[in-house]
Every structure is written in structure tokens, then in C-alpha cells.
């Protein structure tokens, strides 16, 4: 716990603020206390740094287990860093990965904490916003907590002599209340409707183009030599529940 605040206010936070001067909009929408889900788009491996720096409360993320399984001195310090930074490991390769991620997230929320998740399940392969996975809806329904849509926005400002500097803006939308669906956790059609509503709000905040295909599926097609645009053109939105419920994680 203390290491988290050390990183935020002493080790990393001040340097990030000086170098990138991140801006935050709508921070008043983040509850001052109690549990909530911060549901964000995922454009960069640095998303999990900029978003928590924008608010006073601690944010806990679900992270891929590979960050915690390194060996030797490097592995030790990597585990210590990610654990201290508020990351909780999730094994995405296990058969029960989706359910494990949901149960871990539920535990975090029931402790009254802020849970940061990326419904796309992986970083965007081309900067567009991709189809969200319904784990976020399942957790919202089972706990009754609000979902705060978040948009990470990156741009570049040109400096003299042709140099550029990255500008970061973190936008928090108004909390989404899904209490009207109380008792319907497990209904896949309701969970899909909720997830699509969350993704729509993220799209509105970020200004991204939305693609109704999973980002992970696009990435697999790209490994065969296709561009993201070519991969999307050949894919249809998946309908399998197993894919829909795959874990939402820190990075992919």
C-alpha cells in the first residue's frame, strides 16, 4: 500500500507530470468513496500510469500474470513493482481465466475499492475502439456499483525545430447506473447490452472510431501478415460466450 503512494507521489508521478503534463477532465465523476468500476479504452502500455495519476484514490487493475512470474533479480523487482503499483495478476492462459478474472474483480469491488479494467481485453491494434467483453457488465450487475467510462486521449504538439511532444488527456464520463437490470446477472443478452452502452460512452469521450470486432481477434489475423484494416474487413463479430467473457486485463 505504501509503495503505491510512494510511486504515485514521489518516484513516478512527479516525473510523469513534468514530462507529459497530463490533463484530466471530469474527475468529479469518480466517487470520492466506495466501490466503482473505471472502464477505459486501451491505447498504450502507459494507460495504467496516466489514469491513476489523474485522481486521488487508488486504482487496482487486473494484470496479466506474466508480470509476476519472472525469475531472478529482475523478476523479483518486476513482481514487487507491479504488486506495489496496485496490479492483481490474472492467468489468461488457463481454462478458467474468464471466471477467475471476474471473481478477482468482484473481490476488489466488494472491498469498496476502485477497479480499473479495459473491456477490449487488449491494447487497440490500430487506435480504433474495439468490441468490449461482457465481464465488466457481469461485475457491475453482481455488485451494483457504478461504471465510470474513461477515455485515454493521446495527441502530439509540434515544438520549434520540428520536434514533437506527446500530450495526454484523461476524460472521465458520468457514472453509469445499471440498477434497472438488477437480478439479471448471467443473462448474456442483458450483459451484452450493458457492455455496448459502456463502449458507446467511451467512444463518445474518446472520439475513436468503433469496430464491432474483438481486438484480440484482429491481432491474431494481423500475425499472418494482414494489416488491422484488412483483418477487420474479413472478420465477423463473434458470438461465442467463451470469447465474450474472456478477461479484461491491463495489457495484451
N, C-alpha and C positions, 0 to 999 in steps of 0.2 A: 504493500500500500504506500509506504513512504517513498519507495523508489519511483513509483508512478509520478508523484508530485515533484520529486527531485528532477525527473526527466522533463516534466512539463514546465516548471518554473525556473530551473537552473541550468540543466545540461543541454537540452534540445530547444525548448520553447523560445528563449531569448534569441538564439542564433537564427532560427527559422523566421521569427518576426522581423529581424533586421534585414535578412537576405531577401525575403519574398513579400514582406508586408501584406500578409493575407487579410482580406476583408471579410467580415461576417455580416449577414443580413438576416433579420427575423429571429435573432437569438431569444427574443421574448416568447417565442412559441415553444421553447424547450421547458418542460415542467421544472420548477425550482426544487421539487422533491418528489419522491415516489417513482415507480417504475414507468418506463416508456420505451418504445422501440424507435430508434433513429434509423430510418430506411433510406439508403443513399444509392446513387449511381456509383459506378466504379470505373474511373478512367486511369488512375495511376496507383503505383505501389505506395505513393506518399499520401493517399487519401486518408489513411488512418492516423496520420500525423496532423494534417491541417484541420480536420473536423474537430477532434477533441480540443485543440488549442483555441477554438472559437468560443467555447463555453466553459463555465466554471466547474461544472460537475464532471466526475469521472465517467468515461465511456468504456464499456467492456465489449470486445469484439470476439467473434468466433474465428479462429485462425487455423490454417492447415497444419496438421501435426508435424509436417516436415521441419517446421521452425523449431521444434522441441526435441528432435531425435538425433541431432548432430553428436559427434563423438569428439573426444579430446578437449583441449583447452578452448578451441574455437566453439565447439558445440556447447560447452558449459556456459560460456559468456553469451552465446546466442539464446540459449534457454532462459538464462537469467534476465536478459534484456526483454524478451517478448513477454515473459511472465510478469515482470515488473511493470511493463508498459500496458498491462490490462488485457492481454490476449489469452484466450482459452483454447487449448488445442482440440481439433476435431480430425479424426482419421477419415479422410474422404475415400479411401480405398476399400473399406470394409463393406460387407453386405448390408449392414445396419446403419450406414453412415447418415442417411437422411433422418432416421428416427433418433439417432444419437445426438445429432445437431439440434433437433427440435427439443429434446429433453434437456440438453445442456442450456439452451436458451431459456426454456421455461424456468429452470432453477435460478438463473440470473435475475429474471423478471420478478419471481416470487420473493427474492431478497430485496426488492424495492430499488433495483439498480437500472441504469440506462444501458440498453443493449444496442450496439451498433451492428447492423448487418447490411449486406449487399444482395438484394433479391436476385440480381442477374447471376450470382453464383461464381462469377469470374470477371476479370477486367474486360472492358469492351475491346474487341479486336480492331475496331476502326473508328472509335469516337462516337458511334451512334449508341442509342439506348436499346437494349435487347430485352426480350421476354423475361418476366420475373417468375421465380419459382414460388410455389404456394406455401412454403414453410413459414414465411412471415405472417401470412393470414392465419395459419393454424395457431401460432403462438399468440397472436392478438386475440383470437376467439377464446382460447383456453384461459387466458389471464384477464381479459377485459381491459388491457392497458391501451392507451392511445398510441397511434403510429404517427410519428413526425416525419414527413417526407423531407429529404435533404438533397441538394444538388451541389456537386463539386464542379466548379467552372474554372477552366484554365484559359488564359489568353497571353499574348506576348505584346509588350510595349517596346517600340523601337527607341533606342538611345542614340546619341551622337556617334558618328563614325560607323554607322551600320550595325551596331551591337543591339542585342535584344535582351529584355529581362522578362521572366515569367511572372504573370500576375495571377493570383489565386483569390477566388471569391467563393465563400461557403454560404449557401442560401438555405434557410430553414423555413419550411412552409407551416401553415396552420395544422395543428394536430387533427388527425382523422379519427373519428369515433365510430366504431363498428358494433356498438351495443345493440343495434337493431337486429343483429344476427345472433344474438345470444342463444346458446343451446344448439347451434348448428355446426360446431366444430366437427370436422370429419366429413362434412358434405363437400365433395370436391368441386361442385359447380359454384357453391357459395364462396369457397376459398379462392377459386379462380377469379370470380367477380371482384372480390376484395383486393386481390393481388393486382388485377388490371387497373383498379381505381388508384391504388398506390403508385403504380408505374405511370399513370396518366399525370398525377400530381408532380412526380419527379420530372417528367418530360416538360411540363409547363414551367417549372422552376429553372430547368437547365437549358431549355431551348433546343435540346437534341432531337434529331430525327428518330422516330421509334421504329423498330423492326420486330415483327411478331415471330421471332425465331430465337431459340436459346443461343447465347453467345458461345457456350462450350461446344455446341454442335457446329457452329460456324468455324471455330478454331480447329476442330478435327478435320473439317473439309479443307481448310487452308493448308494443313500439313502436307496435303497431297499436291501442293503447288498452285492452288487456286487463291485468288485474292478474296478478301472478305465480301466484296460486292458480288463476285462470281459465285461464291459459296452460298450466299443468301438467295441468289436467283434460282438455285437448284433445290432449295430446301423448302419443306412444308412445315408449319407449326406442329410440334409433337403433341401426341395425345395420350401417351402412356403416363400412368400415375407415378410410376417409379421415377421417371425423369422429372416430372413436375415437382416432386417432393425432395429432390436432391438438396443437399445442404447449402445454405448461404454462407459464404466464407469471406475471409479477409482478402485473399488474392488467389488467382488461378493461373 
